[in-house]
Amino acid sequence: MKLVRFGKRGSERPGLLDEAERIRDLSDHVADLAGGGLSPVSIEALSRLDPHALPYAPQEAELLSPIGGVGKVIGVGPNFQESAELAGFRINPEPTVFMKAPTAVCGPNDPIELPRLSTRTDWGVELGVVIGSTAKYVSVERAMDHVVGFTLANDVTERSLQLQRGGQWFKGKSHDSFAPLGPWLVTKDEIPDHNDLTIWLEVNGARQQEDKVGRMIFKVPYLVSYISRFTRLEPGDVILTGTPGGVGLSFDPPRFLAAGDKVRLGGDGLGVQNHVCIAPWSDKDR
């Protein structure tokens, strides 16, 4: 299934896409695609529904983040060899793990808000892994039992705040709109081999990133297992699994986002995101 959330913020409604990619309303069957609504029992019940028996959502319905009430957004640092080398990051024997604030989550077509005094805001298309059942000290072999599905993600980062302001990466990763998700949550049964997915990103129409998920250094089952050793993963938590080569930091000279730039990203079976960068700060705010 391809699951979505649509409507107005604060009154989001759950839905699914039919074979014509029209949104069908699931409100009579699940309160939200969050928490227990993402459990194996809930997903199994939704999978038995006849999409044609569900009402249509309004044609003008806005797509929001496909996961509601996200508790944790956990990022993985350099996870593609080329990306790490080009950006000057060291690949450690164990994954580099960081947190993004849940308030950074936004929808697949929302504007990307550049922080005050931002001069180095960067992009990064990633595969998002969505947890469907509690995972704590799970084995690699059982890790995928706790995954409900996948979503497209953009690990937006303000590099000055990440690298020049001291401390952990959290500061450069957590601004509002820095974790766009969607447009869909694709249940794992729809993706026979997530390693075969190609993800890509464009800035102002120019392709900057494109690679297969299978080229990641640390694979999805290992990441779920590894992270569950340090924190309990709960339904609705999202793991961002790392970005391919081509981030702005890796160019000479570096390329970063400015107000008015258009960012488009997608992945096989995962849909497409479209964003416009905005800088809603006046001179007096600076």
C-alpha positions in Angstrom: 0.0 0.0 0.0 0.9 3.6 -0.5 -0.4 5.5 2.5 -0.7 9.2 2.8 -1.9 11.9 5.2 -3.8 14.8 3.7 -5.9 17.9 4.5 -5.1 20.8 6.9 -2.5 20.8 9.6 -4.1 20.0 12.9 -6.9 18.1 11.2 -4.9 15.6 9.1 -6.7 12.6 7.6 -5.3 9.2 6.7 -5.6 7.9 3.2 -4.3 5.4 0.6 -3.6 5.6 -3.1 -5.7 3.5 -5.4 -4.3 2.1 -8.7 -5.0 5.4 -10.4 -3.0 7.2 -7.6 -6.2 8.9 -6.4 -6.4 9.4 -2.6 -9.0 7.4 -0.8 -10.0 8.4 2.7 -9.2 6.0 5.5 -10.7 8.0 8.3 -13.4 5.5 9.1 -10.9 2.7 9.6 -7.9 4.3 11.3 -7.6 7.5 13.3 -4.1 8.4 12.0 -1.0 6.9 10.5 0.8 7.3 13.7 1.7 5.1 16.7 -0.6 2.1 16.9 -2.0 3.0 13.5 1.3 1.8 12.0 1.3 -1.6 13.9 1.3 -4.8 12.0 -2.3 -5.5 13.1 -3.5 -2.1 11.8 -1.6 -2.4 8.5 -2.9 -5.9 7.9 -6.5 -4.7 8.5 -6.0 -1.8 6.1 -4.6 -4.1 3.5 -7.8 -6.1 3.5 -9.9 -3.1 2.5 -11.2 -2.6 -1.0 -9.9 0.8 -2.1 -12.9 1.2 -4.4 -15.2 1.1 -1.4 -13.5 4.1 0.2 -14.5 7.7 -0.4 -12.3 9.9 -2.5 -10.4 12.7 -0.8 -11.0 16.2 -2.3 -9.0 16.6 -5.5 -7.3 19.7 -4.1 -6.3 17.9 -0.9 -2.8 18.9 0.3 -0.4 16.1 1.0 1.3 16.3 4.4 4.0 14.1 6.1 2.7 10.5 5.7 3.7 9.7 9.3 2.0 11.5 12.1 3.3 12.1 15.6 6.9 11.3 14.8 8.7 10.7 18.1 12.2 10.4 16.8 14.0 11.3 13.6 17.4 9.4 13.7 19.9 10.3 11.0 22.9 8.2 9.9 26.1 10.0 9.0 28.3 9.2 6.0 26.8 6.0 4.6 27.9 6.2 0.9 31.6 5.9 0.2 31.7 8.5 -2.5 29.6 11.0 -0.6 31.9 10.7 2.5 35.1 11.1 0.4 33.8 14.1 -1.6 32.5 16.0 1.5 35.6 15.2 3.6 33.9 13.1 6.2 35.6 10.1 7.8 33.8 6.7 7.7 34.0 5.1 11.1 33.9 1.4 11.8 30.4 1.9 13.4 27.7 4.1 12.0 27.6 7.8 12.9 24.2 8.4 14.4 22.5 11.8 15.2 19.1 13.2 16.0 16.9 15.6 14.1 14.2 17.3 16.1 10.7 15.9 15.3 9.6 19.6 14.7 11.8 19.5 11.6 9.3 17.1 9.9 7.3 18.7 7.1 5.4 17.6 4.1 6.6 16.6 0.6 5.7 20.0 -1.0 6.3 22.4 1.8 8.8 25.2 1.5 12.3 24.7 2.9 12.8 27.5 5.4 16.4 28.8 5.4 17.6 29.7 9.0 18.5 33.2 10.0 22.0 34.1 8.7 22.1 30.9 6.7 24.8 30.8 4.0 25.4 27.0 3.9 22.1 25.2 3.8 22.6 21.9 2.0 20.4 19.1 0.6 20.5 15.3 0.9 18.1 12.8 -0.6 17.7 9.7 1.6 15.7 6.5 2.1 13.6 6.9 5.2 12.8 3.7 7.2 9.6 3.8 9.2 9.3 1.8 12.4 6.0 -0.1 12.9 6.5 -2.0 16.1 8.7 -1.5 19.2 12.4 -2.5 18.6 14.9 -2.9 21.4 18.1 -5.0 21.1 16.7 -6.6 18.0 18.9 -8.9 15.8 19.8 -8.1 12.3 17.8 -11.1 11.2 14.6 -9.9 12.9 15.1 -6.2 12.3 12.8 -5.9 9.3 10.0 -7.4 11.3 9.9 -4.0 13.1 9.8 -1.9 9.9 6.4 -1.0 8.5 7.7 0.6 5.3 9.7 3.3 3.6 9.4 6.9 2.7 11.4 9.5 0.7 13.3 12.0 2.8 15.6 15.0 2.5 18.1 15.5 5.2 18.4 19.3 4.9 21.4 20.6 6.9 22.8 24.0 7.7 26.5 23.2 7.4 27.7 26.2 9.4 25.5 25.3 12.4 26.5 21.6 11.9 30.3 22.0 11.6 31.4 25.5 12.8 29.3 26.0 15.9 30.7 23.2 18.2 28.9 20.3 19.9 26.8 17.8 18.1 25.2 17.8 14.6 21.7 18.4 16.1 22.0 22.2 15.7 22.5 22.0 11.9 19.9 19.4 11.4 16.8 20.5 13.3 15.5 23.7 11.9 11.8 23.8 10.9 11.3 22.1 7.5 14.7 20.3 7.6 13.1 16.8 7.5 10.6 16.6 4.6 9.0 13.2 4.4 6.7 11.7 1.7 4.7 11.9 -0.4 3.9 8.4 0.6 4.6 5.8 3.2 5.1 2.6 1.1 4.6 -0.6 3.0 7.5 -3.0 2.8 5.5 -5.6 0.9 5.3 -3.2 -2.1 9.1 -3.1 -2.3 10.5 -6.6 -2.9 14.1 -5.3 -2.7 14.7 -1.9 -1.2 18.4 -2.2 -2.0 17.5 -2.0 -5.7 15.8 1.5 -5.3 17.4 4.5 -7.0 17.1 7.8 -5.2 17.9 11.2 -6.8 17.7 14.9 -6.2 17.7 18.0 -8.4 18.3 21.7 -7.6 16.8 24.2 -10.1 16.4 21.3 -12.6 20.0 20.1 -12.5 20.6 16.6 -11.2 22.9 16.7 -8.2 22.5 13.2 -6.7 21.6 9.8 -8.0 22.5 6.4 -6.6 21.1 3.0 -5.6 20.3 2.3 -2.0 22.2 -0.9 -2.2 25.4 1.0 -2.3 25.0 2.1 1.3 27.9 1.0 3.5 25.6 0.0 6.4 22.4 -1.7 5.2 18.9 -1.1 6.5 18.6 -4.3 8.7 21.9 -3.6 10.3 21.0 0.1 11.0 17.7 -0.9 12.7 19.5 -3.5 14.8 22.4 -1.2 15.6 20.3 1.8 16.6 18.0 -0.4 18.8 21.0 -1.1 21.0 21.1 2.5 22.1 17.5 3.7 22.0 14.1 2.0 22.0 12.5 2.4 18.6 8.8 3.0 18.6 6.1 3.0 16.0 6.3 6.2 13.9 10.0 6.7 14.5 11.9 7.4 11.3 15.5 6.5 10.4 17.2 8.5 7.7 19.8 6.1 6.2 22.4 8.4 4.6 22.7 10.4 1.4 24.6 9.6 -1.9 27.4 11.7 -3.3 26.5 15.1 -4.7 25.6 17.2 -1.6 26.5 20.9 -2.0 29.4 20.6 0.5 31.2 18.3 -1.8 31.7 20.7 -4.7 34.6 23.0 -5.2 33.6 25.6 -4.5 30.7 24.4 -2.4 27.1 25.0 -3.6 24.4 25.8 -1.1 20.7 26.7 -1.2 19.4 30.3 -1.5 15.9 31.8 -1.4 14.0 30.9 -4.5 15.9 27.7 -5.3 13.7 24.8 -6.3 14.5 21.3 -4.9 13.0 18.2 -6.5 13.8 14.7 -5.3 12.4 11.2 -5.9 12.9 7.5 -5.7 11.7 4.3 -7.4 8.2 3.7 -6.1 8.6 6.4 -3.4 7.1 9.4 -5.3 8.5 12.9 -5.7 8.9 15.9 -3.5 9.0 19.5 -4.7 10.2 22.4 -2.5 10.9 26.1 -2.9 13.5 27.6 -0.5 12.3 30.6 1.4 14.0 33.1 3.7 11.2 34.6 5.8 13.5 36.8 7.9 13.6 40.6 7.5 16.8 42.7 7.9 15.8 43.6 11.5 15.7 39.9 12.4 19.4 39.6 11.5 
